[in-house]
Amino acid sequence: MVEDKLIQKIAFFGDSAVDEGDPVYKDAYEAAKVLASAGYTIVNGGGPGVMNASTEGAESVHGTTISVTFYPENATGFEGRYARNVTDKEIVTKDYIERMFGLMENADLFIMFKGGSGTISELGTAWVLAKLYYGHHKPFILFGSFWRQIVNTLEKNLNIDEKELDVFRIVEKQEELIPVIDKFEKELSKVDHSHCKVCGEKAYMT
């Protein structure tokens, strides 16, 4: 259990279209398994692909899972609520935007796997919020070596400052996850969050 830590719940973002044979699906499954075994709660959007992989990985070790979902009427491009992705707790929201912010509200750290435009939007939102609330922010992890080229391109062509580069880490293996999260935990624990108007009793950004 990680009840005494700032980072307790971890949200998974990534491609909803990958199936069980895809390396991205396998990475998400194994990552969730490792983190749930360490006592972290796994959070996802209740859909297929990476979302379902994270639920299955956590449940394989009897971990705790939460889904933040919505049931659209007019969003034809939405991947949908996946019937197989059954979590311990479901939080229903009204639309895609509310779901995205619900995922970020109900997690303390995010892991971004390979995905498409939806993953890009989630990355951008997590990144700008981390800069705005730097010190009281929610950090994130980019999973996969391909992220290095993407970040390097953004750094070369956009105005990305040191704070923005400090709020995330890139990892390539499941074995790197716990050490990186422990480092984030140590860094954030050095900050006094009691004065923060956007903080809860323990959380550094809500």
TILUM-948045 format. One record per atom (N, C-alpha, C): x, z, y; residue in one letter. Coordinates in steps of 0.05 Angstrom, whole numbers, plus 5000, padded with zeros to 4 digits. Example, Ala and Ser with C-alpha at 12.3 -4.5 7.8 and 13.67 -1.06 7.14 Angstrom:
BEGIN
526451564886a524651564910a526451564934a525751424955s527351434979s525851575001s
This chain:
BEGIN
501750004976m500050005000m501750005025m500749885047v502249865072v500749995095v499150205089e497450325109e498950445132e501450515129d503050635150d504550425167d504050175162k505449965176k503749815197k505049695216l503549525235l502549275222l504149155206i503348915192i502148995165i499548945162q498049015138q496548775126q495548595143k493948375134k495348115142k495447925124i496947675128i495147435123i494847265143a493047025141a494646785133a493446625116f494646375106f493346135119f494945955129f493945705141f495445475127f494045255124g495245015112g493144825102g494044615088d492444395079d490144475061d487744395068s485344455051s485044245029s486544025030a486143805011a487943814986a489943994986v491744004963v490444134939v491144034915d489944154891d492044314876d491344424853e493044614839e495744494830e495944234828g498444104820g500344044843g499444094867d501144034891d503144254896d505544184903p507544394908p506744584931p505244484951v504344664972v502344874962v500544784944y498644974932y500145184916y502145104901k503745284885k505245484902k506345384924d507845564943d505945774954d503545684963a501645874974a500746084954a500345994929y499546174908y501646384903y504146294900e506346484894e506846664918e506646564942a507046734966a505046954967a502446884962a500347084963a500747284941a501647194918k502147374895k504347584903k506547484915v508647664923v507747864944v506247774963l505447944985l503248144976l501348054960a499348234950a500548444932a502548374917s503948564900s505348784916s506048714941a507348904959a505349064975a502749014971g500649174984g499349055008g500148805015y498948675038y496248545030y494348555049t491748425045t492048135053t490947955037i491047675042i488547575055i488847425077v486547325092v486647015093v484346885090n484246595092n481446505101n481146245105g478646135116g476446075096g476846155071g474646135051g474345855040g476145665046g475845395037g477645335013g477945085007p479644994984p482644974993p484244864976g487044814982g488645064985g490245085006v491945315011v490345575013v487945555024m486245795026m485545904999m484645724981n483945824954n486345914939n488545774943a491045844929a491846134937a491546204962s492246474970s490446684958s487846624956t486046814942t486746844913t487246624899e487946634871e490546784866e492546724883g495146864880g494847164884g493247244904a492847534908a491347664886a489247524876e487547644855e489047654829e491047484825s492547494800s494047754796s494447904818v495748164817v493948384828v491348324827h489248514836h489548594865h490348414882g490648464910g488048454925g488048534950t485648534967t485548274983t483148154984t482847904999t480447915018t480847765040i478747735060i478547445068i476047345071s475647065081s474047075107s474746905125v473346865150v472246585149v469546555148t468346305142t466346215163t465445955161f463145875175f461745645159f459145615163y457645425148y456545215167y457944995172p457244805193p454844625186p453344545206e451144355202e451944075211e453644065231n454343805243n457343755245n458943885229a461843835229a462543685203a462143425204t462443265179t465343255169t467243305186g470043305177g471043575167g469343775167f470144045158f470344055128f472344195117e472844195089e470644355074e469244525088g467044675075g467844935063g465845095058r466145355044r466445295015r468645375003y469245304975y468045514956y466345434938a464945614921a466745784903a469045674896r470945824878r472546034894r472646004920n474246194936n472546434943n472446624924v470846864928v472747094933v472447214957t474247434965t472847704964t474347914968d473148184967d471248224991d471948095013k470248125037k470047855051k467647785060e467247535075e466247595103e467547485123i466647505150i465547235159i463047215165v461846955171v461746915202v462846685211t462846615239t461046375244t460646305270k458746095276k459845805277k462545785281d463645515283d466645525278d467945285279y470845265272y472545435291y472045425317i473645575336i473345875332i470945965327e470546255322e471846335296e471846155277r473246215252r476246245256r477346055271m480246065276m481046325289m479646405310f480246645324f479546895307f477546865290g476947085271g479147135252g480346915242l482646945224l484947085238l485447015263m487647135278m487047425285m484547485290e483847755297e484047935272e483447825249n483347995225n485947985209n488147905221a490747905208a492848005228a495048085218d497248195234d499648005235d499647815216l501847615214l500647375201l501647135208f500646885197f502846735182f502146595161i503946415147i502846135148i504445955158m503545675161m504845495140m503245385123f504245195103f503744905113f504744715098k504344435107k501344375108k500544245130g497744165133g497443935152g495043895163g494543675181g493943775209g492043635222s491343705250s490243985253s488744075233g487744355234g489944555235g491944515218t494244695217t495844685243t496044445255i497344415281i495944585302i493244575303s491744725322s492045025319s492145105293e492445395287e495245485295e497245315290l499945385298l500145405328l499145215342g499245225371g497945465383g495645535372t494145775382t495746025376t496746055352a498346295345a500846315362a502046085368w504546075383w504146165412w502046045425v501646115453v500746405456v499146505437l498346785439l500746975435l502546895418a504947055413a506647065438a506746845453k508346855478k506947015499k504346985502l502747125522l502947435518l502947515493y502947805487y505647895475y507747755483y510347805471y511048105472y511948205450g512548485447g510248635434g507848545439h505448645426h504148425410h505648215404h504647975392h504347995361h503047795350k502847765321k504747535314k506847605298p508847395291p507747215269p509146995265f508346815243f510846705229f510346605205i512346495188i511646205182i513546025185l513245745177l514445705150l512845625130f513845615103f514545325096f517145275091g518045005083g520244905101g522244775088s524544675103s523744465124s521544315119f520744095138f520144205166f519444465167w518844575194w521244575212w523644585201r526044585218r526244335235r525644105223q525743855238q523543845259q521243945253i519043955272i519644135296i520644365290v521344555312v523644445328v525644325316n527844205330n526943985349n525043825340t523943605356t522443725380t520843925375l519344055397l521244185417l523244315407e525244445425e526744245442e527344005431k528743805446k527043665467k524443635462n522743475478n520743625496n520443885491l518644055506l520144285519l518744425536n519944665549n519344915533n520844945512i520545175494i522645385501i521745625508d523745835516d524546015494d526346205499e527446375478e525346555466e523446655482k521346825472k519646675451k519046425457e517446265439e518846215412e521546205413l523046165389l523546425373l522846645386d523346905374d520947015358d518646895362v516247005350v515646905322v517346735311f516946635284f519546605270f519346575243r521646515227r520946295207r522846135199i522445925179i523546025152i522046015131v522946095105v522445865085v524045855064e523745635045e523045735017e523346005013k522846114986k521146374989k519546424968q517946664968q519646914970q522046904959e523747144960e524647224988e524347045007e525047095035e522847235050e520447235040l518147325056l518247625062l518647795043i518548075048i520848165067i523348065063p525448135082p524848055111p523647815114v522947725141v520747895153v518747965137i516548135147i517548405154i519348515138d520548775143d522048765170d523448545176k524848525201k522848515225k520648365222f518648365243f517548645247f516948785225e515949055226e517849235241e520349215235k522349385248k522549325278k522449075285e522648995314e520249085329e517849045318l515349125332l515049425333l516149565314s515849855314s517449985336s519349845347k521049945368k519549945395k517349805396v515849775421v513649985423v513250095446d511050285451d508550125456d506650135437h504149985440h501850145452h502350405458s500250575467s499150495494s500750365511h499850295538h498550025539h498649875517c497749595517c494749575517c493649445538k490749425541k489449245520k490949075508v489848895487v490348995459v491549235457c492249345431c490149545421c489949565395g488349775383g490150015379g489350205363e490950445358e493650375345e493650175327k496050095314k496749805319k494749635321a495249355324a496549285351a498149085352y499549015376y498248795392y496348655380m494748455395m492248405379m489948425392t487448375378t486048135390t
